[in-house]
Amino acid sequence: MAPPPPVEMDAATKAMFDILTQNMTQMRLANIAQAERMEKINR
């Protein structure tokens, strides 16, 4: 994990960063859910 960026970001940069982080989290959760479904199918 990269260290968190400094707090003194402007609002636009912070908003973009928040959206990016949220998207990455959702992608990871979706990948985990998909992997669990695949494991059930393969058993």
QUILINZI-V774290 format. One record per residue. NEAR is the number of other C-alpha atoms within 10 Angstrom. Layout:
BEGIN
near: {NEAR	NEAR}
END
This chain:
BEGIN
near: {3	4	5	6	9	6	7	7	11	8	9	9	10	14	12	11	14	12	12	12	12	12	12	12	12	12	12	12	12	12	12	12	12	11	12	12	11	11	10	8	8	7	5}
END
